[in-house]
C-alpha cells in the first residue's frame, strides 16, 4: 500500500471514529438528535410528545374552534326594541263628536264625520329614552316595542281624548344597527329590521369580502363575547349563519395561514392552507410526501409553540417563554400503520414547522459516496502507475 492509499484510509478511519454525520452535509437534525437534544445552559429542555390517540384527541379538543351556534345561541326578540336616537311618528285618531287633536269635518249632507288622523311631528327618542306627546307628557320609549308604546300613549289619553286610537311607526332606525368592518368592500352600519337579518345578510349588504372565501375569517363581537369562524364554514353550515342583535360588530379578517416544510420532504418551503385548517396527512401530501431515498418514516416531527397554560409540566418560565408560549415537539412514527389514521386527525396550525428527518442509511450512503470520491482517484492513479 503506497503513501496515497494509506492517507486515504487514515482519512476514512478518522471520519468513522468521529462520527461520519458531522462531516457530511445535512438538511437538519437527525431523529436521535431531536429526541436526545440536551438543554442549553440558559434554556430548559424542549418537550417531545409521542403522538397517539389520546394526544390527538386532546389536541382536537384544545384547538377546536367554537361555533357561532354555541356561543350566540340566544335568538333575537320577535319585536324590535326602540332605542335612543330613533325617530317615531305618532298618529292619533278620535271618535266623533269630541276632538282633542283635530277638527270635525262635514260631508255633503251636512253630517259631521271624523277628521283625518292627527300625525305629530317626528318624535326623536332622547338620551333618557323618552318621547313627548301632547296631553300624554313624556312617554318612555327606549327598550320598549312599538305596541307597548302605543298602549302607553292610549292609556295616558283616556279621559282626555274621545276613544283615542294610536299608531306609532319607526321612521328612522338609528339604534338597531350592526357594524360591519374589516376586509369587506364597504365598511358600514347595517340597520336591522323585523326580518331579523343574519350574518351573511350583513356581509352581503357590505358588498362582500375582498379575499377568497376559504382564506377569510369572520369575527362576531356581541358584548363581551367574541368568536371567530372561517367564512367558508358559515356558508356551508346554515346553523352558523346566526341572527344578528343590535350592537353586534362583524369583522372580516384575511388571515393567510401557512406551515413550513423542512428536511427530507419532497418540497421544502412555506405552504399556505385554508382558514378551515388541514390535517397532518394533508400537510404531508402538500409538501409532496417523504423522499424514499432519504427520509426516516419513524422520525416525522411537528415543531409548535403552545400556550404555557396547556403545558403545566413545562420548565419554561415567563422569562424564557416568548409571548407566554413554550416550544413543543410532536413526534409521529409513520412506520406504525396506526399512525396513518392518527395523522388524519392531527391538525396543523398556523406557523407550524413540519420536519422529516433523514434515515440513518442516508448518512451511510452519503459516506460511501464520499469514500468513492476519495478512493476512486487513488485506485485509478495506481492502475495507471501514478
Wavefront OBJ file of the C-alpha trace (Angstrom):
o trace
v 0.000 0.000 0.000
v 1.590 3.290 -1.102
v 1.536 6.612 0.739
v -1.581 7.983 -1.037
v -3.630 4.901 -0.286
v -2.562 4.982 3.355
v -3.547 8.642 3.609
v -6.982 7.952 2.178
v -7.530 5.092 4.595
v -6.432 7.241 7.533
v -8.900 9.991 6.498
v -11.725 7.497 6.217
v -10.882 5.990 9.609
v -10.871 9.436 11.190
v -14.362 10.159 9.857
v -15.637 6.842 11.141
v -14.109 7.402 14.592
v -15.532 10.929 14.883
v -18.979 10.058 13.515
v -19.462 10.475 9.819
v -22.645 12.546 10.223
v -20.678 15.517 11.496
v -18.582 15.519 8.284
v -21.467 15.065 5.870
v -23.964 17.654 4.561
v -27.255 17.632 6.451
v -30.704 19.145 5.810
v -31.392 19.298 9.560
v -31.050 17.357 12.802
v -31.398 13.595 12.887
v -34.193 11.785 14.697
v -31.857 10.872 17.538
v -30.552 14.437 17.816
v -34.096 15.738 18.300
v -35.046 13.079 20.823
v -31.830 13.391 22.854
v -31.179 17.109 22.459
v -29.635 18.406 25.726
v -30.916 21.566 27.356
v -28.906 24.713 26.754
v -27.372 26.452 29.682
v -29.883 29.310 29.683
v -32.956 27.441 28.411
v -34.859 24.409 29.747
v -35.297 21.271 27.607
v -37.914 21.133 24.858
v -40.733 18.689 25.474
v -41.023 15.857 22.913
v -44.503 14.294 22.760
v -45.267 10.991 21.024
v -48.478 11.358 19.059
v -51.040 8.706 19.926
v -54.825 8.530 20.020
v -55.063 10.263 23.422
v -52.755 13.103 22.385
v -54.656 13.589 19.131
v -57.991 13.683 20.952
v -56.654 16.214 23.482
v -55.271 18.485 20.767
v -58.540 18.344 18.842
v -60.461 19.426 21.931
v -57.936 22.155 22.754
v -57.690 23.743 19.330
v -61.195 23.119 18.009
v -62.874 26.431 17.273
v -66.116 27.335 18.994
v -69.213 27.509 16.848
v -71.359 30.608 16.476
v -74.428 28.470 17.128
v -72.974 27.584 20.549
v -71.643 30.993 21.585
v -74.520 33.122 20.241
v -77.384 30.716 20.786
v -79.954 33.284 22.007
v -82.335 34.339 19.187
v -83.368 37.998 18.890
v -86.730 39.094 20.276
v -89.586 38.822 17.806
v -90.442 42.536 18.143
v -87.751 45.130 17.640
v -86.863 47.300 20.625
v -86.739 51.065 20.288
v -83.550 52.831 21.345
v -82.210 56.318 21.918
v -81.778 58.228 18.673
v -84.667 56.517 16.879
v -87.389 58.737 15.440
v -91.060 57.782 15.868
v -94.128 59.032 14.020
v -97.188 59.164 16.298
v -100.683 59.339 14.743
v -103.841 59.837 16.864
v -107.486 59.157 15.963
v -110.535 60.257 17.969
v -114.184 59.284 17.709
v -116.885 61.905 16.997
v -118.096 64.291 18.238
v -115.414 65.423 20.650
v -111.927 66.086 19.331
v -108.827 66.953 21.262
v -106.252 66.954 18.493
v -108.243 67.718 15.297
v -111.333 69.432 13.871
v -114.596 67.785 12.829
v -115.463 67.935 9.121
v -118.940 67.904 7.488
v -119.858 65.874 4.457
v -122.150 66.983 1.587
v -125.258 66.180 3.641
v -124.059 68.362 6.480
v -123.333 65.428 8.713
v -120.204 65.554 10.745
v -117.582 62.891 10.090
v -114.401 62.192 11.957
v -111.412 64.196 10.822
v -108.326 62.520 9.487
v -105.764 61.311 11.938
v -103.551 63.871 13.574
v -99.900 62.987 12.930
v -97.430 64.639 15.217
v -94.009 65.765 14.026
v -91.327 63.107 14.221
v -90.539 62.383 17.836
v -86.849 61.573 18.443
v -86.135 59.326 21.398
v -83.930 61.467 23.647
v -80.873 60.388 25.592
v -83.032 59.420 28.555
v -85.211 57.214 26.352
v -88.384 59.376 26.224
v -90.579 60.986 23.578
v -93.032 63.853 24.155
v -96.715 63.562 23.192
v -99.131 66.473 23.863
v -101.514 65.784 26.753
v -99.670 62.490 27.396
v -96.427 64.021 28.595
v -93.039 62.315 28.432
v -93.572 58.714 27.348
v -90.795 56.144 27.902
v -89.794 54.547 24.583
v -86.242 53.157 24.809
v -86.158 49.426 25.400
v -89.856 49.026 24.544
v -91.622 47.705 21.468
v -93.969 49.736 19.270
v -97.149 48.030 20.594
v -96.045 48.783 24.160
v -95.543 52.470 23.333
v -98.929 52.651 21.571
v -100.688 51.104 24.565
v -98.973 53.515 26.971
v -99.935 56.624 24.958
v -103.526 55.402 24.637
v -103.760 54.835 28.381
v -102.425 58.325 29.089
v -105.035 59.922 26.770
v -108.043 58.091 28.232
v -110.351 60.715 29.740
v -108.719 63.456 27.679
v -109.443 62.327 24.133
v -112.626 60.615 22.908
v -111.902 56.917 22.344
v -108.356 57.535 21.132
v -106.595 55.119 18.810
v -102.836 55.359 18.469
v -100.478 54.317 15.673
v -96.716 54.536 16.178
v -94.280 53.964 13.319
v -90.487 53.777 13.413
v -89.408 56.213 10.704
v -85.665 56.408 11.420
v -83.795 53.443 12.869
v -80.594 54.665 14.468
v -80.170 52.268 17.393
v -80.829 48.765 16.000
v -77.755 48.566 13.832
v -74.810 46.232 13.245
v -71.324 47.465 12.371
v -69.552 45.631 9.527
v -65.826 46.373 9.248
v -62.570 44.775 8.168
v -61.734 43.245 4.817
v -65.127 43.987 3.231
v -65.860 46.110 0.195
v -67.737 48.771 2.202
v -67.379 49.364 5.932
v -70.841 50.338 7.082
v -73.597 50.199 9.669
v -76.413 47.857 8.711
v -79.901 48.649 10.002
v -81.774 45.697 11.477
v -85.428 45.210 10.704
v -88.231 42.907 11.757
v -86.901 40.452 9.167
v -84.129 39.526 11.665
v -81.125 39.889 9.370
v -78.442 37.220 9.701
v -74.661 37.264 9.494
v -74.403 36.617 5.765
v -77.070 39.283 5.132
v -74.847 41.899 6.767
v -71.797 40.782 4.770
v -73.831 40.907 1.559
v -75.033 44.449 2.372
v -71.377 45.434 2.755
v -70.831 44.149 -0.827
v -68.958 41.029 0.279
v -65.327 40.385 1.207
v -62.192 41.227 -0.763
v -60.244 38.000 -0.317
v -61.143 34.405 -1.240
v -63.830 32.871 0.936
v -61.598 29.975 2.032
v -58.985 32.379 3.448
v -61.304 34.763 5.291
v -62.243 34.574 8.963
v -65.372 36.226 10.360
v -65.232 37.562 13.913
v -68.516 38.316 15.674
v -68.454 40.515 18.773
v -71.524 40.744 20.995
v -70.910 42.495 24.275
v -68.058 40.648 25.988
v -68.434 37.551 23.806
v -66.050 37.238 20.861
v -65.836 34.294 18.486
v -64.243 33.671 15.085
v -65.066 31.169 12.371
v -63.994 30.613 8.753
v -66.385 32.229 6.314
v -66.405 29.012 4.294
v -67.791 27.097 7.288
v -70.518 29.701 7.854
v -71.613 29.352 4.239
v -71.594 25.552 4.353
v -73.376 25.222 7.715
v -76.626 27.270 7.902
v -76.661 26.901 11.707
v -73.623 29.190 11.928
v -75.385 31.943 9.978
v -76.796 33.286 13.236
v -79.343 36.083 13.574
v -77.799 39.426 14.499
v -78.555 41.552 17.546
v -78.415 45.326 17.849
v -74.881 46.428 18.657
v -73.127 43.424 17.100
v -69.795 44.019 15.356
v -68.953 41.842 12.348
v -65.280 41.887 11.346
v -63.919 40.196 8.224
v -60.284 39.146 8.690
v -57.919 37.984 5.959
v -55.586 35.502 7.611
v -53.201 33.749 5.196
v -52.328 30.628 7.209
v -49.234 28.576 6.414
v -46.824 25.950 7.722
v -43.173 25.355 6.845
v -41.944 22.017 5.482
v -38.270 21.148 6.034
v -35.971 18.149 5.913
v -36.419 15.027 3.811
v -39.781 16.017 2.357
v -40.450 16.342 -1.337
v -40.948 20.101 -1.091
v -39.208 22.425 1.336
v -40.735 25.833 1.900
v -43.737 27.703 3.217
v -47.050 26.036 2.312
v -50.302 28.057 2.611
v -53.562 26.432 3.642
v -57.235 27.324 4.075
v -58.803 29.038 7.081
v -60.787 25.877 7.786
v -57.494 24.120 8.580
v -55.808 20.952 7.344
v -54.631 17.698 8.890
v -51.080 16.403 9.111
v -51.925 13.913 6.366
v -52.873 16.801 4.067
v -49.771 18.754 5.086
v -47.516 15.815 4.174
v -49.284 15.474 0.841
v -48.933 19.188 0.071
v -45.237 19.027 0.870
v -45.023 16.127 -1.624
v -44.585 13.428 0.970
v -41.393 11.768 2.176
v -38.355 11.198 -0.035
v -37.839 7.433 -0.219
v -34.049 7.611 -0.529
v -33.535 9.951 2.413
v -36.427 10.099 4.844
v -36.856 8.323 8.140
v -40.536 7.356 8.383
v -40.150 6.954 12.142
v -38.824 10.490 12.501
v -41.576 12.912 11.421
v -41.837 15.911 13.738
v -44.096 18.946 14.152
v -42.473 21.887 15.945
v -45.035 24.176 17.583
v -45.321 26.974 20.141
v -48.092 26.061 22.595
v -49.651 28.318 25.273
v -47.872 27.746 28.558
v -51.237 27.236 30.261
v -51.619 23.989 28.312
v -48.200 22.692 29.391
v -48.292 22.623 33.216
v -45.220 20.368 33.460
v -43.082 22.608 31.275
v -39.932 24.025 32.880
v -40.112 27.170 30.787
v -40.782 30.312 32.826
v -42.355 33.636 31.789
v -38.818 34.948 31.432
v -37.871 32.286 28.880
v -41.251 31.778 27.161
v -41.936 34.130 24.265
v -45.443 35.648 24.402
v -46.285 33.135 27.130
v -45.754 30.257 24.679
v -43.395 27.321 25.063
v -41.863 25.100 22.346
v -43.232 21.578 21.986
v -42.167 18.882 19.501
v -44.718 16.301 18.410
v -43.184 13.049 17.146
v -45.036 10.798 14.688
v -43.884 7.279 13.797
v -45.130 6.648 10.281
v -43.529 3.225 10.417
v -46.525 2.216 12.516
v -49.597 1.659 10.285
v -51.852 3.056 13.025
v -50.184 6.428 12.566
v -51.767 6.726 9.145
v -55.101 7.080 10.933
v -53.738 9.457 13.596
v -52.338 11.933 11.081
v -55.827 12.349 9.624
v -56.996 13.846 12.941
v -53.813 15.693 13.921
v -54.482 19.321 12.966
v -51.774 21.585 11.579
v -51.800 25.120 12.996
v -50.550 28.394 11.586
v -46.737 28.770 11.774
v -46.130 25.068 12.498
v -42.845 23.583 11.251
v -43.118 20.108 9.717
v -39.744 18.377 9.710
v -38.868 14.967 8.240
v -35.542 13.603 9.489
v -33.010 11.692 7.421
v -32.805 7.932 7.672
v -29.576 6.530 9.214
v -28.760 4.698 5.980
v -28.967 8.002 4.161
v -25.882 9.174 6.028
v -24.168 5.871 5.243
v -24.959 6.380 1.573
v -23.505 9.888 1.704
v -20.410 8.493 3.392
v -19.983 5.781 0.747
v -20.327 8.381 -1.992
v -17.674 10.483 -0.304
v -15.439 7.437 0.118
v -15.835 6.659 -3.578
v -14.842 10.208 -4.483
v -11.717 9.921 -2.310
v -10.657 6.364 -3.082
v -11.548 6.135 -6.768
v -8.942 8.660 -7.966
v -6.345 6.855 -5.836
v -7.185 3.448 -7.324
v -7.220 4.812 -10.879
v -3.921 6.544 -10.326
v -2.373 3.327 -9.001
v -3.552 1.383 -12.056
v -2.047 3.871 -14.483
v 1.189 3.954 -12.485
v 0.882 7.439 -10.998
l 1 2 3 4 5 6 7 8 9 10 11 12 13 14 15 16 17 18 19 20 21 22 23 24 25 26 27 28 29 30 31 32 33 34 35 36 37 38 39 40 41 42 43 44 45 46 47 48 49 50 51 52 53 54 55 56 57 58 59 60 61 62 63 64 65 66 67 68 69 70 71 72 73 74 75 76 77 78 79 80 81 82 83 84 85 86 87 88 89 90 91 92 93 94 95 96 97 98 99 100 101 102 103 104 105 106 107 108 109 110 111 112 113 114 115 116 117 118 119 120 121 122 123 124 125 126 127 128 129 130 131 132 133 134 135 136 137 138 139 140 141 142 143 144 145 146 147 148 149 150 151 152 153 154 155 156 157 158 159 160 161 162 163 164 165 166 167 168 169 170 171 172 173 174 175 176 177 178 179 180 181 182 183 184 185 186 187 188 189 190 191 192 193 194 195 196 197 198 199 200 201 202 203 204 205 206 207 208 209 210 211 212 213 214 215 216 217 218 219 220 221 222 223 224 225 226 227 228 229 230 231 232 233 234 235 236 237 238 239 240 241 242 243 244 245 246 247 248 249 250 251 252 253 254 255 256 257 258 259 260 261 262 263 264 265 266 267 268 269 270 271 272 273 274 275 276 277 278 279 280 281 282 283 284 285 286 287 288 289 290 291 292 293 294 295 296 297 298 299 300 301 302 303 304 305 306 307 308 309 310 311 312 313 314 315 316 317 318 319 320 321 322 323 324 325 326 327 328 329 330 331 332 333 334 335 336 337 338 339 340 341 342 343 344 345 346 347 348 349 350 351 352 353 354 355 356 357 358 359 360 361 362 363 364 365 366 367 368 369 370 371 372 373 374 375 376 377 378 379 380 381 382 383 384 385 386
